[in-house]
Amino acid sequence: MIAQYWAVTIFVLATLALLVFMIGAASVLGGRAWGHEKNTPFESGILGAGSAHIRFSAKFYLVAMLFVIFDIEALYLFAWAVSVREVGWEGLIGAAVFIFILLAGLVYDARMGALDWAPKHRRASERHESF
């Protein structure tokens, strides 16, 4: 039984040795130049204007979280589709319930305004202009 763990031990030791070597080589071979010009942000040949610290709306993070949630659920449906013959009708009913719960969550998110990008005053003015 101990012989089975030798391969894992050698792998861990080799990984640690490689890590120490890479950190050591980077510290020996890395650049040492410091100064104001090295710390100045530079992008695409244009010097930055203004602050780089821009506050993003929480909507960006909310949409990203919703994307991750609904995207991961697609993996579950893919696994169901691969094993559809083995799971039979019980699997189909389970997948249908799962899709219904996802759809209910999406409708709830839409009604709560999680998917609305425009501010409320702009959406109201766009509704009045379309009539």
N, C-alpha and C positions, 0 to 999 in steps of 0.2 A: 504494500500500500504506500509506503514512503517513496518508493521508486516512481510512483505516478506524479508526485509533487516536484521532482527534480526539474522537469521541463518547465514548469511554471516558475520555479525559483530562478532558473537560468534566464528565462525570459525577463523577469522583473529586474534582475541584476544587470542584464544587458541594456535594458531600457534606461535604468538609472545611470549607467556608465555613459551611454550616449547623451543623456541629458546634461551630465556634468561636463562632458567634452564640448558640447555645443555652447553652453554658457561660458565656459572658459575660453573657447576660441573667439566668441563674440566680444568678450572683454579685452582680449589681447589684440585682436585685429580691428576692432571697431574704431570709428572716428572719434577724435577728441576735440574737435573745433566747437567753440561756444562763442556766442556773441549775439548782438541785437539782430543782425541780419539772419542768423540761423533760426531765431525764434519768431520771425515775421511770417504770418500766413501768406502763402503764395499759391494761386491756383490758375492754371491755364494762361500764364503770362500776364495776368491782371492782378495788381495789388488790391487787397481787400479794402472796402470802404465801409466804415461803420463797425458795429459790434458783431461778432460771430455768434453771440449768445442770443438767439431768437427763440421766443417762447412759442411753442406749438400748442395748438388747441388740443384739448383732451379727446376730441372727436377722432383724431388720427390714431390714437392709441386704442380707442374703443372699436373702431373699424378693424384695426389689426387683430385685436383679441377675438372679435366675431369671425374674422376670416380664419384664424387658427382653429377656433372651435368647430366651425362648419367644415373646414377642410379635413380635420382629423376624423370627423364622422364619416367622410367619404371613404376613408381607409377601412372602417368597419363594414361598410356596404360592399367594398371590393372583396373583403374576406368572405362575406356571405355569398357573393356572386360566384366565387371560385368553388365553394362547397355546396352549391345549391342542390345538387342531386343527393348528397348525403343527408342534408337536413330536412328535406321534404317539405310538407305543408306546414309543419311547426315552425320551420325556419322562415318560410314565406310570411306567416302571420307575425312572427317576431320582427322581421324586417319591416313589415307594413306598420306595425306599432312604432318602431324606431323612427321611421320616416315621418309618421304623423306627429310624434313628439318634436322632431326637428322642425317640421313645418309650423307647429304651434309656437315654438320658440322664435322662429323667424318672424311670424306675424306679430308676436308680442314685442319683439325688438323694433319692428317697423312702427307699431302704434305708439310706443314709448318715445319715438323720435331718435332712436339710436342710429338710424340710417339717413337722417336728414342732414345734409351738408350746409345748406343755406340757413342764415339766421332767420328767425321767425318773421321779422319785419319785411325782409326781402321776399320770402315766400308769400306773404299776404299781398304785397304789391304785385307780384307776378300773377296771382290768381285774379286780381281785379283787372289787370291789363289784358288778360286773355279773353275776357267777356266782351 
